[in-house]
Amino acid sequence: MPDKHLSSQFDSELNRVSARVMELGGLVEQQIHQAVHALTQFSTDSIAQINANEARVNAMEVEIDYELSSIIGRRQPTARDLRMLMAFSKVTANLERMGDEAHKIARMVQSIIESGAARSLPAGELRVAAEMASSMLRKALDALARLDTKSAVVILKEDDLIDHEFDGFVRKLITYMMEDPRKISPSLDLLFVAKAIERIGDHSKNVAEQIIYLVEGKDIRHETMDVIESTVK
């Protein structure tokens, strides 16, 4: 009976920390949605919302890390439970970094607005990549909630599409700057926005990798897609 009681407590702690990770994911998803709106509409309201939530994202990362460390220290979990806790820790770190990228987008868009060049820059060219990055995070959170490794593989493949969009945008932006050197400074801000979007995709990919690690018990980082697909049953 005591063992069952302790097991029930442990399961409750795992469920609570899992819910906290998903809560953080929802907040970061909101941050990225606001960042996309700030970029496409040059919305100062969205920028203000991102800035207001930045501290909350950071605080939640610290709180979740503390909970994870506390569980590991008190429960000495077995291999699979430890794998789950380690995966949650890495997912939390990637979510916080996505929040940082959303905050970076807000700062760069604010700088572009202040430059007076907002409407003359090709920011609309980034809409597809930005919406893809937002969609990748949403899919990653859904796959995490369901421990869906097949969906995780799809997310890994989608990361290449964002990379392709980023490379194409950089080429267009270089041409734009060459045609009008007066726009170089705000264009560089827009380049940082593009890089932040690309990094959000990278972090969503990292979350997908952690889902596969959690379910299959194999670290598939840096593996080829053939190896990854053979790992996912």
C-alpha positions as CSV (number, residue, x, y, z in Angstrom):
1,M,0.0,0.0,0.0
2,P,2.7,2.6,0.8
3,D,4.4,1.9,-2.6
4,K,1.1,2.5,-4.4
5,H,0.6,5.7,-2.4
6,L,4.1,7.0,-3.3
7,S,3.5,6.0,-7.0
8,S,0.3,7.9,-7.0
9,Q,2.0,11.0,-5.6
10,F,4.8,10.7,-8.2
11,D,2.3,10.4,-11.0
12,S,0.5,13.5,-9.7
13,E,3.8,15.4,-9.7
14,L,4.6,14.3,-13.2
15,N,1.1,15.3,-14.4
16,R,1.5,18.7,-12.7
17,V,4.9,19.5,-14.3
18,S,3.6,18.3,-17.7
19,A,0.6,20.7,-17.4
20,R,3.0,23.5,-16.5
21,V,5.2,22.8,-19.6
22,M,2.0,22.9,-21.8
23,E,1.0,26.1,-20.1
24,L,4.3,27.7,-20.9
25,G,4.0,26.4,-24.5
26,G,0.6,28.1,-24.8
27,L,2.1,31.4,-23.6
28,V,5.0,31.2,-26.0
29,E,2.6,30.3,-28.8
30,Q,0.7,33.5,-27.9
31,Q,3.9,35.5,-28.0
32,I,4.8,34.2,-31.4
33,H,1.3,34.9,-32.7
34,Q,1.7,38.5,-31.4
35,A,5.1,38.7,-33.1
36,V,3.6,37.7,-36.4
37,H,0.9,40.3,-36.0
38,A,3.4,42.9,-35.0
39,L,5.5,42.2,-38.1
40,T,2.7,42.0,-40.6
41,Q,0.7,45.0,-39.3
42,F,3.5,47.0,-37.6
43,S,1.3,46.8,-34.5
44,T,2.6,48.6,-31.4
45,D,-0.1,47.0,-29.4
46,S,1.3,43.6,-30.2
47,I,4.8,44.7,-29.3
48,A,3.6,46.0,-26.0
49,Q,1.9,42.6,-25.3
50,I,5.0,40.7,-26.1
51,N,7.1,42.9,-23.8
52,A,4.6,42.5,-21.0
53,N,4.7,38.7,-21.2
54,E,8.4,38.3,-21.6
55,A,9.1,38.3,-17.8
56,R,6.3,35.8,-17.3
57,V,7.9,33.4,-19.8
58,N,11.3,33.7,-18.1
59,A,9.8,33.2,-14.6
60,M,7.9,30.1,-15.7
61,E,11.0,28.5,-17.1
62,V,12.8,29.0,-13.7
63,E,9.8,27.6,-11.8
64,I,9.5,24.5,-14.0
65,D,13.2,23.8,-13.8
66,Y,13.0,24.0,-10.0
67,E,10.1,21.6,-10.0
68,L,12.0,19.1,-12.2
69,S,15.1,19.3,-10.1
70,S,13.0,18.8,-6.9
71,I,11.3,15.7,-8.4
72,I,14.6,14.2,-9.5
73,G,16.2,14.9,-6.1
74,R,13.3,13.5,-4.0
75,R,12.0,10.6,-6.2
76,Q,15.2,9.2,-7.8
77,P,13.1,8.2,-10.8
78,T,13.6,5.1,-12.9
79,A,15.0,5.2,-16.4
80,R,11.8,6.0,-18.3
81,D,10.6,8.5,-15.8
82,L,14.0,10.2,-15.7
83,R,13.9,10.3,-19.5
84,M,10.5,12.1,-19.3
85,L,11.8,14.7,-16.8
86,M,14.9,15.3,-18.9
87,A,12.8,15.7,-22.0
88,F,10.5,18.2,-20.2
89,S,13.6,20.2,-19.1
90,K,14.9,20.5,-22.7
91,V,11.5,21.3,-24.1
92,T,11.1,24.0,-21.4
93,A,14.5,25.5,-22.4
94,N,13.5,25.5,-26.1
95,L,10.2,27.1,-25.3
96,E,11.9,29.9,-23.4
97,R,14.2,30.5,-26.2
98,M,11.3,30.8,-28.6
99,G,9.9,33.4,-26.3
100,D,13.2,35.2,-26.5
101,E,13.0,35.2,-30.3
102,A,9.5,36.6,-30.2
103,H,10.8,39.4,-28.0
104,K,13.6,40.0,-30.4
105,I,11.1,40.3,-33.3
106,A,9.2,42.9,-31.2
107,R,12.3,44.9,-30.6
108,M,13.3,44.9,-34.3
109,V,9.8,45.8,-35.5
110,Q,9.8,48.7,-33.0
111,S,13.1,49.9,-34.4
112,I,11.7,49.6,-37.9
113,I,8.6,51.7,-37.0
114,E,10.8,54.3,-35.3
115,S,13.0,54.5,-38.5
116,G,10.0,55.6,-40.5
117,A,10.7,53.0,-43.1
118,A,8.0,50.5,-42.0
119,R,5.7,50.6,-45.1
120,S,8.6,50.7,-47.6
121,L,10.3,47.5,-46.4
122,P,9.4,44.1,-47.9
123,A,8.2,42.8,-44.5
124,G,5.2,41.1,-46.2
125,E,7.7,38.7,-47.8
126,L,8.2,37.1,-44.3
127,R,4.6,36.3,-43.7
128,V,4.8,32.8,-45.1
129,A,7.8,31.9,-43.0
130,A,6.4,33.5,-39.9
131,E,3.1,31.6,-40.2
132,M,5.0,28.4,-40.8
133,A,7.0,28.9,-37.7
134,S,3.9,29.6,-35.7
135,S,2.2,26.5,-37.1
136,M,5.3,24.3,-36.3
137,L,5.1,25.3,-32.6
138,R,1.4,24.6,-32.5
139,K,2.0,21.2,-34.0
140,A,4.9,20.4,-31.7
141,L,2.8,21.2,-28.6
142,D,0.0,19.0,-29.9
143,A,2.4,16.2,-30.6
144,L,3.9,16.6,-27.2
145,A,0.5,16.4,-25.5
146,R,-0.3,13.2,-27.4
147,L,3.3,11.8,-27.5
148,D,2.8,11.5,-31.2
149,T,6.1,10.5,-32.8
150,K,4.8,10.4,-36.4
151,S,3.7,14.0,-36.1
152,A,7.1,14.8,-34.6
153,V,8.8,13.4,-37.8
154,V,6.5,15.6,-40.0
155,I,7.7,18.6,-37.9
156,L,11.3,17.7,-38.5
157,K,10.7,17.7,-42.2
158,E,8.9,21.1,-42.2
159,D,12.0,22.8,-40.7
160,D,13.7,22.5,-44.0
161,L,10.8,24.5,-45.6
162,I,11.4,27.4,-43.2
163,D,15.1,27.3,-43.9
164,H,14.3,27.5,-47.6
165,E,12.0,30.5,-47.1
166,F,14.8,32.2,-45.0
167,D,17.4,31.7,-47.7
168,G,15.1,33.1,-50.3
169,F,14.2,36.1,-48.3
170,V,17.9,37.0,-47.6
171,R,18.6,37.0,-51.3
172,K,15.6,39.3,-51.9
173,L,16.6,41.6,-49.1
174,I,20.2,41.9,-50.3
175,T,18.9,43.0,-53.7
176,Y,16.5,45.5,-52.0
177,M,19.4,47.1,-50.1
178,M,21.6,47.3,-53.2
179,E,18.8,49.2,-55.0
180,D,18.3,51.6,-52.1
181,P,21.3,52.0,-49.8
182,R,19.3,54.5,-47.6
183,K,17.2,51.5,-46.4
184,I,20.2,49.4,-45.2
185,S,19.8,50.1,-41.5
186,P,16.1,49.2,-41.2
187,S,16.7,46.3,-43.7
188,L,19.2,44.9,-41.2
189,D,16.5,45.0,-38.5
190,L,14.3,43.0,-40.9
191,L,17.1,40.5,-41.4
192,F,17.3,39.9,-37.7
193,V,13.5,39.3,-37.7
194,A,13.9,36.8,-40.4
195,K,16.7,35.0,-38.5
196,A,14.5,35.0,-35.3
197,I,11.7,33.3,-37.3
198,E,14.1,30.7,-38.6
199,R,15.3,30.1,-35.0
200,I,11.7,29.5,-33.8
201,G,11.5,26.8,-36.4
202,D,14.8,25.3,-35.1
203,H,13.5,25.2,-31.6
204,S,10.2,23.6,-32.6
205,K,12.3,21.0,-34.4
206,N,14.2,20.5,-31.1
207,V,10.9,19.9,-29.3
208,A,9.9,17.3,-31.9
209,E,13.3,15.5,-31.3
210,Q,12.6,15.4,-27.6
211,I,9.2,13.8,-28.2
212,I,10.9,11.0,-30.1
213,Y,13.5,10.6,-27.4
214,L,10.9,10.4,-24.7
215,V,8.8,7.8,-26.5
216,E,11.5,5.7,-28.2
217,G,14.4,6.2,-25.8
218,K,16.8,7.1,-28.6
219,D,18.5,10.5,-29.1
220,I,18.0,11.2,-32.8
221,R,19.6,14.6,-32.9
222,H,22.0,14.9,-35.9
223,E,20.7,11.7,-37.4
224,T,19.6,11.3,-41.0
225,M,15.9,11.3,-41.8
226,D,16.1,7.6,-42.8
227,V,17.5,6.7,-39.4
228,I,14.8,8.8,-37.7
229,E,12.0,7.3,-39.7
230,S,13.2,3.8,-38.9
231,T,13.3,4.7,-35.2
232,V,9.7,5.8,-35.1
233,K,7.6,2.6,-35.2
